[in-house]
Amino acid sequence: MVESWNRPPRVLVVDDNQDAALTLAEVLKVAGYQVETCFDAQAALAAADQFDPDACVLDISMPGMDGYELAKRLRQRDPKRRRVLAAVTAHYDYGHLTRAADSGFDLHFTKPADPKDLIDQIGNRLRSGR
């Protein structure tokens, strides 16, 4: 957890695979984060407005709006709000890494993501202010 915060940092987890999303959410909760979980991009946009997450962990391959578009929209909705955006995907080639960076992602994890690594890297970004 990010020790210097007055409240637990909030993380929005978005994945159409409900088991994966709920499992990651539980791991993040155990690490001290407050977590909201969504299973599609439209629900995530609505949740982001209400929950105001400090970080978002987004699956890339989702039906309808994919994680790339979701990341762009999250950045466009509140450009001054510098959330940490982490992509979690089965794609790891250079083209996907470039597309993730161009979409506004700060971090990229290949499935199955190591939960400790994900928690450590999100925590480091939050502590450093990005």
C-alpha positions in Angstrom: 0.0 0.0 0.0 1.0 3.6 -0.4 1.9 4.6 3.1 1.9 8.4 2.7 -1.8 8.6 1.8 -4.5 9.8 4.2 -6.8 7.1 2.8 -6.3 3.9 0.9 -5.5 4.5 -2.8 -8.4 3.6 -5.0 -8.0 1.2 -7.9 -10.5 0.5 -10.6 -10.1 -3.1 -12.1 -11.8 -3.6 -15.5 -11.8 -7.0 -17.2 -14.6 -8.9 -19.0 -13.3 -12.1 -17.4 -15.2 -11.8 -14.1 -13.1 -14.4 -12.3 -9.8 -12.6 -13.3 -11.2 -9.2 -12.3 -12.6 -10.4 -8.9 -9.4 -12.3 -8.1 -7.2 -9.3 -8.8 -9.5 -7.1 -6.9 -9.2 -9.3 -3.8 -5.4 -9.3 -4.1 -5.4 -5.5 -4.3 -7.7 -5.3 -1.3 -5.4 -7.5 0.8 -2.6 -5.2 -0.2 -4.5 -2.3 1.3 -6.2 -0.7 -1.7 -9.8 0.3 -2.0 -11.1 -1.4 -5.2 -14.0 -1.1 -7.5 -14.5 -3.8 -10.2 -16.2 -3.5 -13.6 -16.7 -6.1 -16.3 -17.0 -3.7 -19.4 -15.7 -0.4 -20.5 -19.0 1.5 -20.3 -19.5 0.5 -16.7 -15.9 1.5 -16.0 -16.5 5.0 -17.4 -19.4 5.5 -15.1 -17.6 4.0 -12.1 -14.6 6.2 -12.8 -16.8 9.3 -12.5 -18.2 8.1 -9.1 -15.2 6.3 -7.6 -12.5 8.7 -8.8 -9.7 6.0 -8.9 -6.0 6.8 -8.4 -5.1 3.9 -10.6 -6.9 1.7 -13.2 -6.0 -1.8 -14.2 -7.5 -2.4 -17.6 -7.8 -5.5 -19.7 -7.1 -4.8 -23.4 -9.2 -7.4 -25.2 -12.8 -6.7 -24.2 -15.9 -6.8 -26.4 -17.3 -3.5 -27.5 -14.9 -0.8 -26.3 -11.4 -2.3 -25.8 -8.9 -1.2 -23.1 -7.0 1.1 -25.5 -10.1 3.2 -26.2 -11.1 3.1 -22.5 -7.7 4.4 -21.5 -7.9 7.3 -24.0 -11.4 8.2 -22.8 -10.3 8.1 -19.1 -7.4 10.5 -20.0 -9.7 12.8 -22.0 -12.4 13.0 -19.4 -10.0 14.5 -16.8 -6.7 15.5 -18.4 -5.4 17.1 -15.3 -6.1 14.0 -13.2 -3.0 11.9 -13.6 -4.2 8.4 -12.8 -1.9 5.5 -13.1 -3.2 3.3 -16.0 -2.0 -0.3 -16.2 -2.7 -2.5 -19.2 -3.1 -6.3 -18.5 -3.2 -8.3 -21.7 -2.1 -11.5 -23.4 -0.5 -9.3 -26.0 3.2 -8.6 -25.5 4.6 -7.7 -28.9 6.1 -4.4 -29.8 3.1 -3.2 -31.7 0.8 -3.7 -28.6 3.4 -2.0 -26.3 3.5 1.0 -28.6 -0.3 1.1 -28.9 -0.6 0.9 -25.1 1.8 3.8 -24.6 0.0 5.8 -27.3 -3.3 5.2 -25.5 -2.0 6.6 -22.3 -1.0 3.6 -20.3 1.8 4.0 -17.8 2.4 0.3 -17.2 2.0 -2.9 -19.2 1.6 -6.4 -17.8 1.4 -9.6 -19.8 -1.2 -12.2 -18.6 -0.9 -13.9 -16.3 0.4 -10.9 -14.5 2.4 -11.4 -11.3 0.2 -9.8 -8.6 3.2 -8.8 -6.5 4.9 -7.0 -9.4 1.6 -5.3 -10.4 1.0 -4.1 -6.8 4.7 -3.0 -6.4 4.7 -1.1 -9.7 1.4 0.7 -9.1 2.5 1.6 -5.6 5.8 3.0 -6.9 3.9 5.1 -9.5 1.5 6.4 -6.9 4.2 7.2 -4.5 6.2 9.1 -7.1 3.1 11.0 -8.3 3.1 9.0 -11.5 
